[in-house]
Amino acid sequence: MKQMKQMNGALLLLLGMAGFFSACDKNNEQPQKPNGKTVNNIAVYTMLPNAEGNSGAAYLQLTNDSVQTLTNTNAIPVDFGMAPIYHENDIYTFPTYGGSSGSKNEIIKFSRMDNGLKERGRIVLKSTENATSAIIVNAQKGYITLPNTGKVMIFNPTTMAKTGEIDLLPYTAQGLTSCMPGAMCIREGLLYVSLNQAAMPHFTPLSDRPWSDIAIIDIKTEKVQKVIVEKTSGVSMAARPIDPNSMFVDEKGDMYIVCIGSFGAMPTHKTGILRIKKGATEFDTDYSWPFNEQTIEGDPYRTSWIETVLYGGNGKLYAFADIQQYKGEKPNFLTDKSVIAIEIDLYAKKVRKLPIPHSSSYSVCIGRYKDRIMFGSFNEKDSGFYIYDPKTGKASKDAVIKVTGYPYSFHYYEK
């Protein structure tokens, strides 16, 4: 299951790294302490995979800026292999993709309350359903993609009740059983849903169809306006279904779609980036950027696919990219340190390697901490979160928060 496997101290080290951070931020803030308590302003999701990598244990917990080493002792056990979706003070966890013996096939909502996490509701999925992503419109409406059934569930985030569904199955490519809706993005009253057009159980696209498909839905009417398809560049499989950041809108109002290109498994499919301009509902014919032959400043090799991304603003996209040449003779996606951190200039179309240790494919999370970027890395030295300052181009030499297991998700709360 190669493709499924691929899919699937203080934060500032105030003593040991005081010089580094004081140089980066003269106004470095201490954690707030209302009523004498340190505010838990960081959410972390970690995993402990079994030997085969498709199952294991996972943990969700809150922590704060004063923690150097984080164990799972006080964490909440959750389903394995799916990073949570964060919306304001709510966190949505997802069942293991494809199910497992320990999965109840439920989406669980936790809320950040009283300096901890409290469960606030569940959506029980049918045995035929699996979920990969969610997006919240408001307190009464949200959407959840259900790839196996080719549908988008409409739900109430407050009550966690299903209120409807949108059927995208009619837009399935010939030869497949589902269009596989995945990541989503909202812009100008429209819901954009990536359709990965792949076959299970290996999430395999059609070799002769290296295209990118996106369904566009009117949020008011819940009706499909149209499905757009990019057929000419070879950049395929629009957006990674388990990465909500792989579809985003920049400050100009343009939407960018980071495409996974069959995880580098098929030469006819390319990983890369596409764009839909502000005010438009078609792919921008002037912007298609295949990455498989893109040079990376600071590294001699090319990437086979872009794994995880986070838009940092000002046209800069931060990503983990898989490099085939860094894999062992017998590739092992759990132990090979084949993934590098990169900065992508969307406007200049340039890419450079960042000073973050090479990581395993199972630890490729990117988050934001104030004006810095956090990279979760499981590397030869340690496992945890490294901090990078885009203003200076400097990164911590060690993980500023070390974790037990693989760091898979990081979220910072400003309040």
Secondary structure, DSSP 8 states (H G I E B T S, - for coil): -HHHHHH---TT-TTTTHHHHHHH-TT------GGG-----EEEEEEEE-TTSS-EEEEEEEE-TT-SEE-STT-EEE-SS---EEETTEEEE---TT--TT---EEEEEEEETTEEEEEEEEE--TT----EEEEEETTEEEEEEGGGTEEEEEETTTTEEEEEEE-GGG--TT-S---EEEEEEETTEEEEEE--EETTTTEE-TT---EEEEEEETTTTEEEEEEEE-SS-B-S-S-TT-GGGEEE-TTS-EEEEE-GGGG--TTSB-EEEEE-TT--S--TT-EEE-TT--BBTBSS--SEEEEEEEEETTEEEEEEE-GGGS-SS--TTT---EEEEEEETTTTEEEE-SS--B-TT---EEEETTEEEEEEE-SS-EEEEEEETTTTEE-SS-SEEESSEEEEEEE---
